[in-house]
């Protein structure tokens, strides 16, 4: 996997499609190298998944790098949402070819792909009142996101219809409010609580996202009961001190095991964690 630590991207290179793509893949790698994440695949174990592991995720992320670059290039050219969607479909095919058909990063192709397009286009657009990548996604792509085709048999789409939640499309069309309102603040808080331990900061952000996000992966795997358990357990972890407690790691490991026992996997939160890391890198969010 290509690795470009986000903090090392030079300003002159930050808007280049290749650099944007390398940052995106590096952030997928940082998400994978985060443990414990409840029920999720990491470099330590496969969580609640029997069909994928860390190697599957690394192969997938490497296969996506040229497509993230293509999305950034399309964003710089002002391409509309249908053009981005065609690139995303090709990216998904590359992912499945790399993983033997396993869906490792479909949600990241959508959300992180939109942010790559926004990063590519941000240099070509006057700064608005917000100026963030999320604001650009909202302004340029919201209508196309909400008017796009519905994948009737996709697990996330079924969960959205059955349970009446907005899921990833609504989050993206709104400019990723959970990323900006929950993910980034939690990442900064984790860095303050555990200076010099970036993994702990990522765990803090992940658990905060699990507690707040309308994650259709949880609804699909656990139904309303599992969804409520997952969000409540993550919220308690944060409310009781998060990674600021001396025993944060065994508490997070116990939560991970509880999710695995219930076959729960908050894949939407994992995608949003990678996206939070990407936004923090590209926008230069303070620690």
C-alpha positions in Angstrom: 0.0 0.0 0.0 1.2 3.5 -0.8 1.8 5.4 2.4 2.2 9.2 2.5 1.7 10.4 6.1 -0.8 13.2 5.7 1.2 15.7 7.8 4.1 15.4 5.3 2.2 16.6 2.3 3.8 19.8 1.1 1.4 22.7 0.4 2.5 22.9 -3.2 1.5 19.3 -3.7 -1.6 19.1 -1.6 -4.0 19.8 -4.5 -2.5 17.3 -6.9 -4.6 14.3 -7.8 -1.8 11.9 -7.1 -1.1 13.4 -3.7 -4.8 13.5 -2.8 -5.0 9.8 -3.6 -2.0 8.9 -1.6 -3.3 10.7 1.4 -6.7 8.9 1.0 -5.0 5.5 0.9 -2.7 6.4 3.8 -5.9 7.3 5.8 -7.4 3.9 5.0 -4.2 2.4 6.3 -4.4 4.4 9.5 -8.0 3.2 10.0 -6.9 -0.4 9.5 -4.0 0.1 12.0 -6.4 1.2 14.7 -7.2 -1.3 17.5 -9.4 -1.9 19.3 -12.3 -0.9 17.1 -15.5 -2.7 18.1 -16.3 -5.5 15.7 -14.1 -4.1 13.0 -11.2 -5.6 11.0 -7.8 -4.3 12.1 -4.2 -5.4 12.0 -4.8 -7.4 15.1 -7.9 -9.5 14.2 -10.9 -9.7 11.8 -13.5 -8.6 14.3 -17.0 -9.8 13.3 -15.9 -10.8 9.8 -15.1 -14.2 8.6 -14.6 -13.3 4.9 -11.9 -10.6 5.2 -8.8 -9.7 7.2 -6.1 -7.0 7.2 -4.5 -8.4 4.1 -7.8 -8.1 2.2 -8.1 -4.4 3.3 -4.5 -3.6 2.3 -5.0 -5.1 -1.2 -8.3 -3.3 -1.6 -6.8 0.1 -0.6 -3.9 -0.3 -2.9 -6.2 -1.1 -5.8 -8.2 2.1 -5.1 -5.4 4.6 -5.3 -5.6 5.3 -9.0 -9.4 5.7 -8.8 -9.1 8.2 -5.9 -6.7 10.1 -8.2 -9.2 9.9 -11.0 -11.9 11.3 -8.7 -9.7 14.2 -7.6 -8.9 14.9 -11.3 -12.7 14.8 -12.1 -13.4 17.2 -9.2 -10.7 19.6 -10.5 -12.5 19.5 -13.9 -15.8 20.3 -12.4 -17.3 16.9 -13.3 -20.9 16.4 -12.1 -22.1 13.6 -9.9 -23.0 11.1 -12.7 -19.4 11.3 -13.8 -18.1 10.6 -10.3 -20.5 7.7 -10.0 -19.1 6.1 -13.1 -15.6 6.4 -11.7 -16.9 4.9 -8.4 -18.4 1.9 -10.2 -15.0 1.2 -11.8 -13.3 1.6 -8.5 -15.6 -0.9 -6.9 -14.9 -3.4 -9.7 -11.1 -2.9 -9.0 -11.8 -3.4 -5.3 -13.6 -6.7 -5.9 -11.0 -7.9 -8.3 -8.3 -7.3 -5.7 -10.2 -9.0 -2.9 -11.8 -11.9 -4.7 -15.2 -10.3 -4.6 -15.2 -9.1 -1.0 -16.7 -5.7 -0.2 -14.1 -4.1 1.9 -14.3 -0.4 1.0 -17.6 0.3 -0.8 -18.6 2.9 1.7 -15.2 4.5 1.5 -15.3 4.6 -2.3 -18.4 6.7 -1.9 -17.6 9.0 1.0 -13.8 9.3 0.7 -14.2 9.4 -3.1 -16.5 12.5 -2.8 -13.9 14.1 -0.5 -11.2 13.4 -3.0 -13.2 15.1 -5.7 -13.8 18.0 -3.4 -10.1 18.2 -2.6 -9.3 18.2 -6.3 -11.9 20.9 -7.0 -11.2 23.1 -4.0 -8.3 25.0 -5.7 -10.7 25.9 -8.6 -13.4 27.4 -6.4 -13.5 30.6 -4.4 -13.7 30.0 -0.6 -17.2 30.2 0.7 -18.4 31.0 4.2 -17.4 27.6 5.3 -14.6 26.7 2.9 -14.5 23.0 4.0 -14.4 20.0 1.8 -17.8 19.0 3.2 -19.3 22.4 2.2 -18.0 21.8 -1.3 -19.6 18.3 -1.5 -22.9 19.8 -0.3 -22.8 22.7 -2.7 -21.7 20.8 -5.8 -23.1 17.2 -5.4 -26.0 17.1 -2.9 -28.8 17.0 -5.5 -26.9 14.4 -7.5 -26.3 12.3 -4.4 -30.0 12.3 -3.4 -31.3 11.9 -6.9 -29.0 9.0 -7.7 -30.0 5.4 -8.4 -31.0 3.2 -5.4 -29.3 -0.1 -5.2 -32.4 -2.1 -4.1 -30.5 -5.2 -2.9 -27.5 -3.5 -1.2 -27.6 -4.2 2.5 -27.3 -0.5 3.4 -30.1 0.5 1.1 -32.4 -2.2 2.5 -31.6 -1.0 6.0 -32.4 2.6 5.1 -35.8 1.7 3.6 -36.7 -0.7 6.5 -35.7 1.5 9.4 -36.2 5.0 7.9 -32.7 6.3 8.4 -30.7 8.5 6.0 -27.4 6.6 6.1 -24.4 7.5 4.0 -26.2 9.4 1.2 -27.9 11.8 3.6 -24.7 12.3 5.5 -22.8 13.1 2.3 -25.5 15.4 0.9 -25.5 17.4 4.1 -21.7 18.0 3.9 -20.7 15.3 6.4 -22.0 16.9 9.6 -21.1 13.9 11.7 -17.6 14.1 10.5 -17.2 17.8 11.3 -19.4 17.8 14.4 -18.3 14.5 16.0 -15.3 12.9 14.3 -12.9 15.8 14.1 -13.6 17.1 17.6 -13.2 13.6 19.0 -9.9 13.1 17.2 -8.6 16.4 18.6 -9.8 15.4 22.1 -8.1 12.1 21.8 -4.8 13.8 20.9 -5.1 16.0 23.9 -6.0 13.1 26.2 -3.2 10.8 24.9 -0.4 13.0 23.4 2.0 11.0 21.4 -0.4 8.1 21.0 -2.2 8.6 17.6 -3.8 5.2 17.8 -5.6 6.2 21.0 -6.9 9.3 19.3 -8.3 7.3 16.5 -10.0 4.9 18.9 -11.6 7.9 20.6 -12.8 9.2 17.2 -14.1 5.8 16.2 -16.1 5.2 19.4 -17.6 8.8 19.2 -18.7 8.1 15.6 -20.2 4.8 16.5 -22.2 6.5 19.3 -23.6 9.2 16.9 -23.8 7.9 13.4 -26.9 6.4 11.7 -24.9 3.4 10.7 -26.9 1.1 8.4 -24.2 -1.6 8.7 -25.2 -1.9 12.4 -28.9 -2.0 11.5 -28.3 -4.6 8.8 -26.4 -6.9 11.1 -28.0 -6.3 14.4 -31.5 -4.8 13.8 -32.8 -2.1 16.1 -31.7 -4.0 19.2 -28.1 -4.4 18.1 -28.0 -0.8 16.8 -29.2 0.5 20.1 -26.7 -1.7 22.0 -23.8 -0.5 19.9 -24.6 3.2 20.1 -25.3 3.0 23.8 -22.2 1.1 24.6 -20.0 3.5 22.6 -21.6 6.5 24.1 -20.9 5.1 27.6 -17.3 4.5 26.8 -16.9 8.2 25.7 -19.0 9.6 28.6 -17.0 7.6 31.2 -13.7 9.2 30.1 -12.9 7.6 26.8 -9.2 7.2 26.2 -8.5 9.6 29.0 -8.9 6.8 31.5 -5.9 4.7 32.5 -7.8 1.5 31.7 -9.1 2.7 28.4 -7.5 -0.1 26.3 -8.9 -3.1 28.2 -12.3 -1.3 28.3 -12.1 -0.8 24.5 -11.0 -4.5 24.0 -14.0 -5.7 26.1 -16.3 -3.6 24.0 -14.7 -5.1 20.8 -15.4 -8.6 22.1 -19.0 -7.7 23.0 -19.6 -6.5 19.4 -18.0 -9.7 18.0 -20.2 -11.9 20.2 -23.2 -10.1 18.7 -21.9 -10.1 15.2 -22.0 -6.3 15.0 -19.7 -4.3 12.8 -20.1 -0.5 12.5 -18.6 -0.3 9.0 -20.1 3.2 8.4 -18.1 4.5 11.4 -14.9 2.9 10.1 -15.4 4.6 6.8 -16.1 7.9 8.5 -13.0 7.5 10.7 -10.8 7.3 7.5 -12.7 10.3 6.1 -12.1 12.2 9.3 -8.4 11.5 9.1 -8.4 12.7 5.4 -10.2 15.9 6.1 -7.9 16.6 9.1 -4.9 16.1 6.8 -6.1 18.0 3.8 -7.7 20.9 5.6 -4.9 21.1 8.1 -7.3 20.8 11.1 -5.5 21.7 14.4 -4.7 18.9 16.8 
